Amino acid sequence: MLPIVLGKGPETQLQVLCLGAHSDDIEIGCGGTVLRLLSEYPRCSVHWVVFSSNPEREREARSSAAEFLKEATESNLVIRDFRESYFPYIASQIKDFFETLKQSVNPDLVFSHHRQDVHQDHRLIADLCWNTFRNHLIFEYEIPKYEGDLGQPALFVPLSRKVAEQKIALLLRHFASQRSRSWFRAEVFDGLMAVRGVECNAADGRAEAFHLRKCIL
């Protein structure tokens, strides 16, 4: 399998945009990849956007992002309070925010939800991401859930065992409000990374996977 390199390697000054409908989505979907990017691209800056929160979830999101992004050269955290589970019904408001967002950041790489995600909030963010960032490299991450919509991603980012364990530890540490949910377990997060690690023959047996729709060589 032929690997690809972002920019010109570690000296590249990457501008990364991370989009998550809810407070823990970015960390679950691409947290390990963000940690790896920041270790391998020391000149990386990250714009991190969470669309739905309440006071408790905002505190969790801020403390989590601070740890995930502590190696970033520059980071900008934006947390909004759009009504959870109602995104399709307030789409015009979220679209207005996307129009403002594109004036403030011109990313080299965007992490966003998968357009085939069955969660209505996730799907709307994915649709508006593609509508807004039309000439950008977009990696669509996956979120494990009851509905079973993971699909067959084509892009894999191998992770060291240390990074995979760090991702899980940070998730469990910062999102106490989610611990009662049946899917919010270390075994779920590690299991998905293990399956994706098998699919890309990762050296340490762990990887995150993404749907990549357009890429220019």
ABEGO torsion letter per residue (X at the ends): XBBBBBEAEAABBBBBBBBBABAAAAAAAAAAAAAAAAAABAABBBBBBBABBBAAAAAAAAAAAAAAAAABABBBBBBBABBBGAAAAAAAAAAAAAAAAAAABBBABBBBBBAABABAAAAAAAAAAAAABAABBBBBBBBBBAAGAAEBBABBBBBBAAAAAAAAAAAAAABAAAAABAABBAAAAAAAAAAAAAAAGBAAGBBBBBBBABBBX
